[in-house]
Amino acid sequence: MVEGVFLASNIPVIASRCLQSSLKFSSFGHASNSSKIHHFYVVKLDEKTVRVHSVSDWKSCMAQAKPGIEKMQVYCSSSVQSQEN
């Protein structure tokens, strides 16, 4: 479902998985502009697991993701949703 939203908006989907996870995020609400996006995440994927952890900003995310970029397993993401415990 989410993949279709991105594709309809001409946003390339670089990875897609359907995995069971205990991750919880706040309720989704559309951001009226990008200044409302203030949660940044490093996302690590393999065929069976996903690991997501919060970082303070986009620069920090890119610094942590850079070592895995060659293997295409580590990504940066931003969202209006916060990660809940």
N, C-alpha and C positions, 0 to 999 in steps of 0.2 A: 504494500500500500504506500509506504513512504517513498519507495523508489519511483513510483508513478508520479508522485507530486513533484519530485526533482526533475524528472524527464519532461514533464509537461511545462516546466519553467526553463527548459534548456540548460539545466545544471547537470554536468556530467557526473555519473555515479561511478566512483573509482573502486568501490568494494561493496559487496552486499552479502549478508549472512543472515540466517535465521537460527539463532542460538538461544538456549535457555540460560537465563541469568538471574541473579538476585538483585541486580541494579535497580534502583528506584530514583525517579526524578520528579520534580514538582510538576503540577498540571501545565499543559501546553497552552500558550496564548500567543497569537501572532504579534511580532514586534512591528510597530508602526515605522520604525527606522533602525538602522544598524547601531545607533548609539545606545539602544536599549539592550543590546547583546553584551552581557558582562560576565558570562560564565565560559571558561575555556577548559578544554579537556584534551588529554593525550589518550588516544585510543589505540590499543594493541590488539590485533586480530590474528588468529590462526584458524585452521579449519574447524576446531572444536570449541574454542574459548574466545571470550572478549574480556579485556581488562580496560577499565576506564578510570583515570584519576584526574582530579581537578588541579589546575595550575592558575597562577595569578593573572597571566596576560598572554597575548598571542606570541610575543617574543620568547617567553619562557617555554611555551608549548613547542615552538619550532626548534629551540635548542635541544629539548628532550627527544623530539621525534627524529631529528637529523640522523643519528646513528642507524636507525632502522629503515630509512627511506629507500636505500638501495634494494632492500629485500621487499619493499612495498608491504610491510606489515604494521607500520606505525603511522598514525595520522593525527592531525590536529583538528579539533572541532570547536565551534562556538555555538552558544545557544542562549535563549532567554530562560531556559529551564535550569534549575539548580539540582545538583545531585543530593539525594537524601540518604540518610543512614538507615 
